[in-house]
């Protein structure tokens, strides 16, 4: 009986340790391709469409999307997928060709 209690306490301790506390205001910088103010509006709107995103600001010059998000509700991958879905490549997510081709001519960037 004593051994069973020790094993249960050990298992409970491992389970509690395995659950990481997620940050509700995690800050990330994501590289997103784009060129102009239209791109800025589109990229920020796509980022805000992800539940849990609290702030999204894309800088035209640096191509950096600064995001603050609740990690309990969203991940960086969720944001990158939303941005790629509207035609803008990120470091890990590539926009579908047919969506990219529909972008306004000023919004088309050099794809890698």
Biopython code that builds the backbone (N, CA, C, O; Angstrom):
import numpy as np
from Bio.PDB.StructureBuilder import StructureBuilder

atoms = [
    (1, "UNK", "N", (0.829, -1.200, 0.000)),
    (1, "UNK", "CA", (0.000, 0.000, 0.000)),
    (1, "UNK", "C", (0.870, 1.259, 0.000)),
    (1, "UNK", "O", (0.572, 2.229, -0.698)),
    (2, "UNK", "N", (1.933, 1.234, 0.779)),
    (2, "UNK", "CA", (2.829, 2.380, 0.867)),
    (2, "UNK", "C", (3.479, 2.665, -0.492)),
    (2, "UNK", "O", (3.648, 3.822, -0.876)),
    (3, "UNK", "N", (3.839, 1.599, -1.213)),
    (3, "UNK", "CA", (4.467, 1.755, -2.528)),
    (3, "UNK", "C", (3.498, 2.374, -3.539)),
    (3, "UNK", "O", (3.899, 3.175, -4.384)),
    (4, "UNK", "N", (2.226, 1.997, -3.446)),
    (4, "UNK", "CA", (1.228, 2.548, -4.368)),
    (4, "UNK", "C", (1.082, 4.052, -4.154)),
    (4, "UNK", "O", (0.997, 4.819, -5.113)),
    (5, "UNK", "N", (1.053, 4.456, -2.911)),
    (5, "UNK", "CA", (0.925, 5.890, -2.609)),
    (5, "UNK", "C", (2.139, 6.652, -3.121)),
    (5, "UNK", "O", (2.002, 7.747, -3.666)),
    (6, "UNK", "N", (3.314, 6.086, -2.951)),
    (6, "UNK", "CA", (4.530, 6.751, -3.430)),
    (6, "UNK", "C", (4.500, 6.880, -4.961)),
    (6, "UNK", "O", (4.856, 7.925, -5.506)),
    (7, "UNK", "N", (4.079, 5.828, -5.637)),
    (7, "UNK", "CA", (4.005, 5.860, -7.109)),
    (7, "UNK", "C", (2.987, 6.897, -7.562)),
    (7, "UNK", "O", (3.246, 7.636, -8.512)),
    (8, "UNK", "N", (1.832, 6.965, -6.899)),
    (8, "UNK", "CA", (0.810, 7.956, -7.264)),
    (8, "UNK", "C", (1.311, 9.383, -7.055)),
    (8, "UNK", "O", (1.091, 10.249, -7.902)),
    (9, "UNK", "N", (1.973, 9.627, -5.946)),
    (9, "UNK", "CA", (2.516, 10.968, -5.693)),
    (9, "UNK", "C", (3.566, 11.332, -6.741)),
    (9, "UNK", "O", (3.624, 12.477, -7.190)),
    (10, "UNK", "N", (4.389, 10.369, -7.129)),
    (10, "UNK", "CA", (5.401, 10.610, -8.150)),
    (10, "UNK", "C", (4.741, 10.935, -9.494)),
    (10, "UNK", "O", (5.166, 11.850, -10.200)),
    (11, "UNK", "N", (3.696, 10.172, -9.837)),
    (11, "UNK", "CA", (2.992, 10.394, -11.108)),
    (11, "UNK", "C", (2.317, 11.760, -11.131)),
    (11, "UNK", "O", (2.349, 12.454, -12.147)),
    (12, "UNK", "N", (1.706, 12.146, -10.014)),
    (12, "UNK", "CA", (1.044, 13.458, -9.934)),
    (12, "UNK", "C", (2.085, 14.566, -10.078)),
    (12, "UNK", "O", (1.840, 15.565, -10.755)),
    (13, "UNK", "N", (3.215, 14.398, -9.459)),
    (13, "UNK", "CA", (4.285, 15.389, -9.553)),
    (13, "UNK", "C", (4.794, 15.537, -10.970)),
    (13, "UNK", "O", (5.035, 16.655, -11.426)),
    (14, "UNK", "N", (4.960, 14.435, -11.671)),
    (14, "UNK", "CA", (5.406, 14.495, -13.066)),
    (14, "UNK", "C", (4.378, 15.181, -13.953)),
    (14, "UNK", "O", (4.733, 15.977, -14.822)),
    (15, "UNK", "N", (3.114, 14.873, -13.735)),
    (15, "UNK", "CA", (2.036, 15.468, -14.534)),
    (15, "UNK", "C", (1.975, 16.980, -14.328)),
    (15, "UNK", "O", (1.817, 17.736, -15.286)),
    (16, "UNK", "N", (2.100, 17.412, -13.086)),
    (16, "UNK", "CA", (2.056, 18.846, -12.803)),
    (16, "UNK", "C", (3.246, 19.553, -13.423)),
    (16, "UNK", "O", (3.114, 20.677, -13.907)),
    (17, "UNK", "N", (4.398, 18.916, -13.417)),
    (17, "UNK", "CA", (5.596, 19.518, -13.985)),
    (17, "UNK", "C", (5.504, 19.588, -15.510)),
    (17, "UNK", "O", (6.050, 20.502, -16.128)),
    (18, "UNK", "N", (4.811, 18.618, -16.113)),
    (18, "UNK", "CA", (4.711, 18.557, -17.568)),
    (18, "UNK", "C", (3.847, 19.670, -18.139)),
    (18, "UNK", "O", (4.020, 20.040, -19.300)),
    (19, "UNK", "N", (2.920, 20.214, -17.357)),
    (19, "UNK", "CA", (2.044, 21.267, -17.844)),
    (19, "UNK", "C", (2.748, 22.613, -17.710)),
    (19, "UNK", "O", (2.933, 23.123, -16.605)),
    (20, "UNK", "N", (3.136, 23.176, -18.846)),
    (20, "UNK", "CA", (3.791, 24.471, -18.839)),
    (20, "UNK", "C", (2.754, 25.574, -18.761)),
    (20, "UNK", "O", (1.685, 25.492, -19.365)),
    (21, "UNK", "N", (3.086, 26.585, -18.022)),
    (21, "UNK", "CA", (2.197, 27.731, -17.972)),
    (21, "UNK", "C", (2.463, 28.578, -19.206)),
    (21, "UNK", "O", (3.606, 28.936, -19.490)),
    (22, "UNK", "N", (1.407, 28.893, -19.931)),
    (22, "UNK", "CA", (1.565, 29.658, -21.162)),
    (22, "UNK", "C", (1.406, 31.144, -20.896)),
    (22, "UNK", "O", (0.634, 31.562, -20.033)),
    (23, "UNK", "N", (2.149, 31.925, -21.651)),
    (23, "UNK", "CA", (2.179, 33.373, -21.501)),
    (23, "UNK", "C", (0.960, 34.007, -22.180)),
    (23, "UNK", "O", (0.677, 33.731, -23.346)),
    (24, "UNK", "N", (0.252, 34.850, -21.445)),
    (24, "UNK", "CA", (-0.930, 35.500, -22.010)),
    (24, "UNK", "C", (-0.583, 36.756, -22.798)),
    (24, "UNK", "O", (-1.437, 37.303, -23.496)),
    (25, "UNK", "N", (0.648, 37.215, -22.697)),
    (25, "UNK", "CA", (1.101, 38.397, -23.440)),
    (25, "UNK", "C", (2.460, 38.137, -24.082)),
    (25, "UNK", "O", (3.402, 38.912, -23.911)),
    (26, "UNK", "N", (2.545, 37.048, -24.814)),
    (26, "UNK", "CA", (3.807, 36.683, -25.463)),
    (26, "UNK", "C", (4.063, 37.594, -26.660)),
    (26, "UNK", "O", (3.156, 37.885, -27.439)),
    (27, "UNK", "N", (5.306, 38.036, -26.793)),
    (27, "UNK", "CA", (5.679, 38.929, -27.890)),
    (27, "UNK", "C", (6.536, 38.177, -28.899)),
    (27, "UNK", "O", (7.473, 37.466, -28.537)),
    (28, "UNK", "N", (6.195, 38.351, -30.175)),
    (28, "UNK", "CA", (6.932, 37.698, -31.246)),
    (28, "UNK", "C", (7.167, 38.680, -32.384)),
    (28, "UNK", "O", (6.381, 39.601, -32.602)),
    (29, "UNK", "N", (8.255, 38.468, -33.101)),
    (29, "UNK", "CA", (8.538, 39.191, -34.345)),
    (29, "UNK", "C", (8.548, 38.165, -35.462)),
    (29, "UNK", "O", (9.284, 37.179, -35.414)),
    (30, "UNK", "N", (7.729, 38.407, -36.460)),
    (30, "UNK", "CA", (7.596, 37.476, -37.574)),
    (30, "UNK", "C", (7.944, 38.218, -38.849)),
    (30, "UNK", "O", (7.413, 39.302, -39.091)),
    (31, "UNK", "N", (8.830, 37.655, -39.677)),
    (31, "UNK", "CA", (9.155, 38.269, -40.954)),
    (31, "UNK", "C", (8.053, 37.928, -41.958)),
    (31, "UNK", "O", (7.743, 36.759, -42.188)),
    (32, "UNK", "N", (7.467, 38.977, -42.551)),
    (32, "UNK", "CA", (6.376, 38.804, -43.517)),
    (32, "UNK", "C", (6.701, 39.633, -44.750)),
    (32, "UNK", "O", (7.029, 40.814, -44.634)),
    (33, "UNK", "N", (6.616, 39.034, -45.915)),
    (33, "UNK", "CA", (6.888, 39.752, -47.162)),
    (33, "UNK", "C", (5.701, 40.620, -47.556)),
    (33, "UNK", "O", (4.543, 40.230, -47.406)),
    (34, "UNK", "N", (6.016, 41.798, -48.060)),
    (34, "UNK", "CA", (5.019, 42.753, -48.509)),
    (34, "UNK", "C", (5.710, 44.033, -48.922)),
    (34, "UNK", "O", (6.922, 44.163, -48.753)),
    (35, "UNK", "N", (4.950, 44.994, -49.469)),
    (35, "UNK", "CA", (5.583, 46.195, -50.011)),
    (35, "UNK", "C", (4.992, 47.528, -49.576)),
    (35, "UNK", "O", (5.721, 48.516, -49.486)),
    (36, "UNK", "N", (3.706, 47.585, -49.308)),
    (36, "UNK", "CA", (3.064, 48.901, -49.254)),
    (36, "UNK", "C", (2.033, 48.994, -48.111)),
    (36, "UNK", "O", (1.897, 48.085, -47.292)),
    (37, "UNK", "N", (1.318, 50.122, -48.092)),
    (37, "UNK", "CA", (0.301, 50.335, -47.065)),
    (37, "UNK", "C", (-0.873, 49.360, -47.207)),
    (37, "UNK", "O", (-1.475, 48.952, -46.213)),
    (38, "UNK", "N", (-1.192, 48.990, -48.465)),
    (38, "UNK", "CA", (-2.253, 47.992, -48.651)),
    (38, "UNK", "C", (-1.844, 46.661, -48.011)),
    (38, "UNK", "O", (-2.652, 45.986, -47.374)),
    (39, "UNK", "N", (-0.571, 46.305, -48.198)),
    (39, "UNK", "CA", (-0.061, 45.076, -47.590)),
    (39, "UNK", "C", (-0.155, 45.173, -46.069)),
    (39, "UNK", "O", (-0.574, 44.226, -45.403)),
    (40, "UNK", "N", (0.235, 46.314, -45.532)),
    (40, "UNK", "CA", (0.211, 46.527, -44.081)),
    (40, "UNK", "C", (-1.192, 46.284, -43.528)),
    (40, "UNK", "O", (-1.364, 45.554, -42.551)),
    (41, "UNK", "N", (-2.192, 46.901, -44.160)),
    (41, "UNK", "CA", (-3.571, 46.719, -43.690)),
    (41, "UNK", "C", (-3.998, 45.262, -43.778)),
    (41, "UNK", "O", (-4.619, 44.732, -42.856)),
    (42, "UNK", "N", (-3.664, 44.617, -44.890)),
    (42, "UNK", "CA", (-4.069, 43.225, -45.105)),
    (42, "UNK", "C", (-3.391, 42.290, -44.094)),
    (42, "UNK", "O", (-4.037, 41.411, -43.524)),
    (43, "UNK", "N", (-2.096, 42.486, -43.880)),
    (43, "UNK", "CA", (-1.326, 41.624, -42.972)),
    (43, "UNK", "C", (-1.821, 41.791, -41.537)),
    (43, "UNK", "O", (-2.039, 40.804, -40.834)),
    (44, "UNK", "N", (-1.996, 43.032, -41.104)),
    (44, "UNK", "CA", (-2.455, 43.271, -39.729)),
    (44, "UNK", "C", (-3.873, 42.738, -39.527)),
    (44, "UNK", "O", (-4.182, 42.180, -38.475)),
    (45, "UNK", "N", (-4.741, 42.910, -40.539)),
    (45, "UNK", "CA", (-6.113, 42.394, -40.442)),
    (45, "UNK", "C", (-6.102, 40.867, -40.323)),
    (45, "UNK", "O", (-6.862, 40.293, -39.543)),
    (46, "UNK", "N", (-5.234, 40.217, -41.102)),
    (46, "UNK", "CA", (-5.139, 38.751, -41.042)),
    (46, "UNK", "C", (-4.646, 38.303, -39.667)),
    (46, "UNK", "O", (-5.148, 37.327, -39.109)),
    (47, "UNK", "N", (-3.662, 39.019, -39.126)),
    (47, "UNK", "CA", (-3.138, 38.650, -37.796)),
    (47, "UNK", "C", (-4.228, 38.799, -36.739)),
    (47, "UNK", "O", (-4.382, 37.935, -35.875)),
    (48, "UNK", "N", (-4.985, 39.898, -36.807)),
    (48, "UNK", "CA", (-6.053, 40.121, -35.821)),
    (48, "UNK", "C", (-7.203, 39.124, -35.985)),
    (48, "UNK", "O", (-8.001, 38.956, -35.063)),
    (49, "UNK", "N", (-7.302, 38.467, -37.127)),
    (49, "UNK", "CA", (-8.375, 37.487, -37.316)),
    (49, "UNK", "C", (-8.143, 36.221, -36.490)),
    (49, "UNK", "O", (-9.052, 35.411, -36.311)),
    (50, "UNK", "N", (-6.928, 36.062, -35.994)),
    (50, "UNK", "CA", (-6.606, 34.893, -35.166)),
    (50, "UNK", "C", (-7.022, 35.193, -33.728)),
    (50, "UNK", "O", (-6.588, 36.183, -33.140)),
    (51, "UNK", "N", (-7.854, 34.340, -33.179)),
    (51, "UNK", "CA", (-8.301, 34.516, -31.801)),
    (51, "UNK", "C", (-7.100, 34.443, -30.854)),
    (51, "UNK", "O", (-6.291, 33.519, -30.935)),
    (52, "UNK", "N", (-6.996, 35.418, -29.964)),
    (52, "UNK", "CA", (-5.889, 35.447, -29.018)),
    (52, "UNK", "C", (-4.835, 36.474, -29.363)),
    (52, "UNK", "O", (-3.957, 36.751, -28.545)),
    (53, "UNK", "N", (-4.899, 37.053, -30.569)),
    (53, "UNK", "CA", (-3.947, 38.096, -30.960)),
    (53, "UNK", "C", (-4.427, 39.425, -30.374)),
    (53, "UNK", "O", (-5.546, 39.864, -30.639)),
    (54, "UNK", "N", (-3.569, 40.053, -29.578)),
    (54, "UNK", "CA", (-3.925, 41.305, -28.901)),
    (54, "UNK", "C", (-3.371, 42.531, -29.624)),
    (54, "UNK", "O", (-3.961, 43.609, -29.566)),
    (55, "UNK", "N", (-2.244, 42.364, -30.299)),
    (55, "UNK", "CA", (-1.622, 43.476, -31.015)),
    (55, "UNK", "C", (-0.907, 42.922, -32.232)),
    (55, "UNK", "O", (-0.297, 41.853, -32.177)),
    (56, "UNK", "N", (-0.988, 43.662, -33.334)),
    (56, "UNK", "CA", (-0.291, 43.262, -34.557)),
    (56, "UNK", "C", (0.073, 44.522, -35.327)),
    (56, "UNK", "O", (-0.801, 45.267, -35.770)),
    (57, "UNK", "N", (1.370, 44.751, -35.481)),
    (57, "UNK", "CA", (1.846, 45.920, -36.218)),
    (57, "UNK", "C", (2.943, 45.454, -37.175)),
    (57, "UNK", "O", (3.953, 44.886, -36.758)),
    (58, "UNK", "N", (2.718, 45.708, -38.474)),
    (58, "UNK", "CA", (3.697, 45.323, -39.483)),
    (58, "UNK", "C", (4.438, 46.558, -39.954)),
    (58, "UNK", "O", (3.820, 47.575, -40.269)),
    (59, "UNK", "N", (5.760, 46.475, -40.004)),
    (59, "UNK", "CA", (6.604, 47.588, -40.435)),
    (59, "UNK", "C", (7.007, 47.368, -41.890)),
    (59, "UNK", "O", (7.591, 46.342, -42.240)),
    (60, "UNK", "N", (6.686, 48.349, -42.727)),
    (60, "UNK", "CA", (6.958, 48.238, -44.160)),
    (60, "UNK", "C", (8.454, 48.097, -44.442)),
    (60, "UNK", "O", (8.849, 47.274, -45.267)),
    (61, "UNK", "N", (9.283, 48.882, -43.774)),
    (61, "UNK", "CA", (10.724, 48.890, -44.046)),
    (61, "UNK", "C", (11.417, 47.587, -43.631)),
    (61, "UNK", "O", (12.202, 47.023, -44.394)),
    (62, "UNK", "N", (11.123, 47.122, -42.434)),
    (62, "UNK", "CA", (11.827, 45.942, -41.920)),
    (62, "UNK", "C", (11.132, 44.623, -42.258)),
    (62, "UNK", "O", (11.722, 43.552, -42.118)),
    (63, "UNK", "N", (9.878, 44.706, -42.702)),
    (63, "UNK", "CA", (9.056, 43.523, -42.994)),
    (63, "UNK", "C", (8.816, 42.669, -41.752)),
    (63, "UNK", "O", (8.592, 41.463, -41.849)),
    (64, "UNK", "N", (8.865, 43.312, -40.581)),
    (64, "UNK", "CA", (8.640, 42.607, -39.321)),
    (64, "UNK", "C", (7.222, 42.844, -38.820)),
    (64, "UNK", "O", (6.763, 43.982, -38.723)),
    (65, "UNK", "N", (6.543, 41.756, -38.506)),
    (65, "UNK", "CA", (5.224, 41.826, -37.881)),
    (65, "UNK", "C", (5.425, 41.588, -36.391)),
    (65, "UNK", "O", (5.797, 40.492, -35.971)),
    (66, "UNK", "N", (5.176, 42.626, -35.598)),
    (66, "UNK", "CA", (5.297, 42.518, -34.146)),
    (66, "UNK", "C", (3.938, 42.137, -33.593)),
    (66, "UNK", "O", (2.956, 42.858, -33.773)),
    (67, "UNK", "N", (3.891, 40.997, -32.918)),
    (67, "UNK", "CA", (2.630, 40.446, -32.451)),
    (67, "UNK", "C", (2.688, 40.210, -30.946)),
    (67, "UNK", "O", (3.697, 39.745, -30.415)),
    (68, "UNK", "N", (1.598, 40.537, -30.274)),
    (68, "UNK", "CA", (1.406, 40.145, -28.881)),
    (68, "UNK", "C", (0.195, 39.233, -28.873)),
    (68, "UNK", "O", (-0.880, 39.606, -29.344)),
    (69, "UNK", "N", (0.375, 38.034, -28.335)),
    (69, "UNK", "CA", (-0.726, 37.071, -28.352)),
    (69, "UNK", "C", (-0.803, 36.275, -27.058)),
    (69, "UNK", "O", (0.169, 36.157, -26.312)),
    (70, "UNK", "N", (-1.988, 35.736, -26.819)),
    (70, "UNK", "CA", (-2.236, 34.860, -25.687)),
    (70, "UNK", "C", (-1.913, 33.438, -26.143)),
    (70, "UNK", "O", (-2.619, 32.876, -26.980)),
    (71, "UNK", "N", (-0.856, 32.867, -25.598)),
    (71, "UNK", "CA", (-0.428, 31.532, -26.033)),
    (71, "UNK", "C", (-1.424, 30.436, -25.654)),
    (71, "UNK", "O", (-1.339, 29.319, -26.163)),
    (72, "UNK", "N", (-2.361, 30.749, -24.770)),
    (72, "UNK", "CA", (-3.399, 29.765, -24.436)),
    (72, "UNK", "C", (-4.410, 29.646, -25.569)),
    (72, "UNK", "O", (-5.097, 28.631, -25.682)),
    (73, "UNK", "N", (-4.507, 30.681, -26.415)),
    (73, "UNK", "CA", (-5.512, 30.696, -27.478)),
    (73, "UNK", "C", (-4.925, 30.588, -28.886)),
    (73, "UNK", "O", (-5.602, 30.132, -29.808)),
    (74, "UNK", "N", (-3.666, 31.007, -29.052)),
    (74, "UNK", "CA", (-3.085, 31.046, -30.403)),
    (74, "UNK", "C", (-1.587, 30.791, -30.344)),
    (74, "UNK", "O", (-0.960, 30.864, -29.287)),
    (75, "UNK", "N", (-1.040, 30.492, -31.499)),
    (75, "UNK", "CA", (0.411, 30.287, -31.608)),
    (75, "UNK", "C", (0.942, 31.133, -32.766)),
    (75, "UNK", "O", (0.176, 31.680, -33.560)),
    (76, "UNK", "N", (2.245, 31.225, -32.843)),
    (76, "UNK", "CA", (2.865, 31.952, -33.950)),
    (76, "UNK", "C", (2.503, 31.280, -35.272)),
    (76, "UNK", "O", (2.284, 31.957, -36.277)),
    (77, "UNK", "N", (2.442, 29.979, -35.270)),
    (77, "UNK", "CA", (2.082, 29.241, -36.490)),
    (77, "UNK", "C", (0.678, 29.620, -36.944)),
    (77, "UNK", "O", (0.437, 29.756, -38.144)),
    (78, "UNK", "N", (-0.250, 29.792, -36.009)),
    (78, "UNK", "CA", (-1.613, 30.208, -36.375)),
    (78, "UNK", "C", (-1.577, 31.561, -37.098)),
    (78, "UNK", "O", (-2.261, 31.751, -38.103)),
    (79, "UNK", "N", (-0.782, 32.486, -36.583)),
    (79, "UNK", "CA", (-0.679, 33.822, -37.192)),
    (79, "UNK", "C", (-0.028, 33.718, -38.568)),
    (79, "UNK", "O", (-0.492, 34.335, -39.527)),
    (80, "UNK", "N", (1.042, 32.941, -38.665)),
    (80, "UNK", "CA", (1.728, 32.798, -39.955)),
    (80, "UNK", "C", (0.817, 32.162, -41.006)),
    (80, "UNK", "O", (0.841, 32.561, -42.170)),
    (81, "UNK", "N", (0.028, 31.189, -40.606)),
    (81, "UNK", "CA", (-0.907, 30.560, -41.548)),
    (81, "UNK", "C", (-1.970, 31.555, -42.011)),
    (81, "UNK", "O", (-2.334, 31.567, -43.187)),
    (82, "UNK", "N", (-2.467, 32.384, -41.103)),
    (82, "UNK", "CA", (-3.486, 33.379, -41.465)),
    (82, "UNK", "C", (-2.916, 34.404, -42.439)),
    (82, "UNK", "O", (-3.598, 34.822, -43.374)),
    (83, "UNK", "N", (-1.674, 34.805, -42.222)),
    (83, "UNK", "CA", (-1.031, 35.786, -43.103)),
    (83, "UNK", "C", (-0.737, 35.170, -44.476)),
    (83, "UNK", "O", (-0.938, 35.813, -45.506)),
    (84, "UNK", "N", (-0.271, 33.945, -44.481)),
    (84, "UNK", "CA", (0.018, 33.260, -45.756)),
    (84, "UNK", "C", (-1.267, 33.050, -46.551)),
    (84, "UNK", "O", (-1.259, 33.105, -47.781)),
    (85, "UNK", "N", (-2.353, 32.811, -45.854)),
    (85, "UNK", "CA", (-3.636, 32.543, -46.515)),
    (85, "UNK", "C", (-4.119, 33.732, -47.350)),
    (85, "UNK", "O", (-4.888, 33.560, -48.296)),
    (86, "UNK", "N", (-3.657, 34.953, -46.991)),
    (86, "UNK", "CA", (-4.100, 36.138, -47.735)),
    (86, "UNK", "C", (-3.037, 36.609, -48.733)),
    (86, "UNK", "O", (-3.162, 37.688, -49.313)),
    (87, "UNK", "N", (-1.982, 35.792, -48.932)),
    (87, "UNK", "CA", (-1.049, 36.085, -50.011)),
    (87, "UNK", "C", (0.344, 36.552, -49.626)),
    (87, "UNK", "O", (1.123, 36.927, -50.502)),
    (88, "UNK", "N", (0.680, 36.542, -48.347)),
    (88, "UNK", "CA", (1.990, 37.035, -47.926)),
    (88, "UNK", "C", (2.800, 35.912, -47.282)),
    (88, "UNK", "O", (2.369, 35.295, -46.308)),
    (89, "UNK", "N", (3.993, 35.658, -47.851)),
    (89, "UNK", "CA", (4.869, 34.603, -47.332)),
    (89, "UNK", "C", (5.487, 35.016, -46.002)),
    (89, "UNK", "O", (5.771, 36.191, -45.768)),
    (90, "UNK", "N", (5.689, 34.023, -45.136)),
    (90, "UNK", "CA", (6.468, 34.212, -43.913)),
    (90, "UNK", "C", (7.671, 33.275, -44.008)),
    (90, "UNK", "O", (7.857, 32.601, -45.021)),
    (91, "UNK", "N", (8.473, 33.232, -42.968)),
    (91, "UNK", "CA", (9.644, 32.359, -42.999)),
    (91, "UNK", "C", (9.250, 30.887, -43.064)),
    (91, "UNK", "O", (9.963, 30.084, -43.664)),
    (92, "UNK", "N", (8.131, 30.529, -42.457)),
    (92, "UNK", "CA", (7.759, 29.109, -42.407)),
    (92, "UNK", "C", (6.518, 28.757, -43.223)),
    (92, "UNK", "O", (6.264, 27.581, -43.485)),
    (93, "UNK", "N", (5.743, 29.764, -43.627)),
    (93, "UNK", "CA", (4.506, 29.497, -44.368)),
    (93, "UNK", "C", (4.541, 30.233, -45.702)),
    (93, "UNK", "O", (4.787, 31.439, -45.745)),
    (94, "UNK", "N", (4.296, 29.515, -46.777)),
    (94, "UNK", "CA", (4.277, 30.129, -48.099)),
    (94, "UNK", "C", (2.824, 30.279, -48.557)),
    (94, "UNK", "O", (2.015, 29.359, -48.432)),
    (95, "UNK", "N", (2.523, 31.453, -49.083)),
    (95, "UNK", "CA", (1.173, 31.721, -49.576)),
    (95, "UNK", "C", (0.897, 30.857, -50.803)),
    (95, "UNK", "O", (1.806, 30.607, -51.594)),
    (96, "UNK", "N", (-0.338, 30.401, -50.973)),
    (96, "UNK", "CA", (-0.678, 29.663, -52.197)),
    (96, "UNK", "C", (-0.452, 30.550, -53.423)),
    (96, "UNK", "O", (-0.735, 31.748, -53.392)),
    (97, "UNK", "N", (0.058, 29.956, -54.496)),
    (97, "UNK", "CA", (0.362, 30.714, -55.714)),
    (97, "UNK", "C", (-0.860, 31.450, -56.263)),
    (97, "UNK", "O", (-0.757, 32.601, -56.687)),
    (98, "UNK", "N", (-2.016, 30.781, -56.254)),
    (98, "UNK", "CA", (-3.216, 31.408, -56.805)),
    (98, "UNK", "C", (-3.652, 32.630, -55.981)),
    (98, "UNK", "O", (-4.212, 33.577, -56.533)),
    (99, "UNK", "N", (-3.402, 32.614, -54.683)),
    (99, "UNK", "CA", (-3.739, 33.770, -53.841)),
    (99, "UNK", "C", (-2.731, 34.891, -54.092)),
    (99, "UNK", "O", (-3.106, 36.056, -54.222)),
    (100, "UNK", "N", (-1.445, 34.525, -54.160)),
    (100, "UNK", "CA", (-0.409, 35.526, -54.429)),
    (100, "UNK", "C", (-0.667, 36.227, -55.758)),
    (100, "UNK", "O", (-0.522, 37.446, -55.851)),
    (101, "UNK", "N", (-1.044, 35.480, -56.778)),
    (101, "UNK", "CA", (-1.273, 36.058, -58.105)),
    (101, "UNK", "C", (-2.431, 37.051, -58.123)),
    (101, "UNK", "O", (-2.493, 37.904, -59.008)),
    (102, "UNK", "N", (-3.343, 36.956, -57.166)),
    (102, "UNK", "CA", (-4.479, 37.872, -57.107)),
    (102, "UNK", "C", (-4.153, 39.179, -56.381)),
    (102, "UNK", "O", (-4.976, 40.094, -56.358)),
    (103, "UNK", "N", (-2.950, 39.274, -55.784)),
    (103, "UNK", "CA", (-2.574, 40.520, -55.107)),
    (103, "UNK", "C", (-2.452, 41.641, -56.122)),
    (103, "UNK", "O", (-2.125, 41.402, -57.284)),
    (104, "UNK", "N", (-2.717, 42.876, -55.680)),
    (104, "UNK", "CA", (-2.534, 44.047, -56.522)),
    (104, "UNK", "C", (-1.076, 44.108, -56.972)),
    (104, "UNK", "O", (-0.189, 43.631, -56.264)),
    (105, "UNK", "N", (-0.827, 44.685, -58.128)),
    (105, "UNK", "CA", (0.541, 44.694, -58.685)),
    (105, "UNK", "C", (1.560, 45.346, -57.746)),
    (105, "UNK", "O", (2.712, 44.914, -57.696)),
    (106, "UNK", "N", (1.152, 46.378, -57.001)),
    (106, "UNK", "CA", (2.100, 47.030, -56.093)),
    (106, "UNK", "C", (2.422, 46.152, -54.880)),
    (106, "UNK", "O", (3.418, 46.379, -54.193)),
    (107, "UNK", "N", (1.593, 45.170, -54.625)),
    (107, "UNK", "CA", (1.768, 44.308, -53.450)),
    (107, "UNK", "C", (2.632, 43.081, -53.737)),
    (107, "UNK", "O", (3.054, 42.385, -52.813)),
    (108, "UNK", "N", (2.894, 42.820, -55.013)),
    (108, "UNK", "CA", (3.686, 41.633, -55.345)),
    (108, "UNK", "C", (5.146, 41.879, -55.022)),
    (108, "UNK", "O", (5.720, 42.893, -55.418)),
    (109, "UNK", "N", (5.729, 40.958, -54.314)),
    (109, "UNK", "CA", (7.112, 41.045, -53.850)),
    (109, "UNK", "C", (7.903, 39.913, -54.489)),
    (109, "UNK", "O", (7.328, 39.001, -55.083)),
    (110, "UNK", "N", (9.220, 39.977, -54.365)),
    (110, "UNK", "CA", (10.076, 38.909, -54.891)),
    (110, "UNK", "C", (9.955, 37.696, -53.982)),
    (110, "UNK", "O", (10.329, 37.740, -52.810)),
    (111, "UNK", "N", (9.432, 36.624, -54.538)),
    (111, "UNK", "CA", (9.279, 35.394, -53.751)),
    (111, "UNK", "C", (10.572, 34.608, -53.767)),
    (111, "UNK", "O", (11.281, 34.570, -54.773)),
    (112, "UNK", "N", (10.869, 33.989, -52.654)),
    (112, "UNK", "CA", (12.104, 33.189, -52.546)),
    (112, "UNK", "C", (11.821, 31.762, -52.913)),
    (112, "UNK", "O", (12.725, 30.927, -52.886)),
]
sb = StructureBuilder()
sb.init_structure("model")
sb.init_model(0)
sb.init_chain("A")
sb.init_seg("    ")
for serial, (resi, resn, name, xyz) in enumerate(atoms, 1):
    if name == "N":
        sb.init_residue(resn, " ", resi, " ")
    sb.init_atom(name, np.array(xyz, "f"), 0.0, 1.0, " ", f" {name:<3s}", serial, name[0])
structure = sb.get_structure()
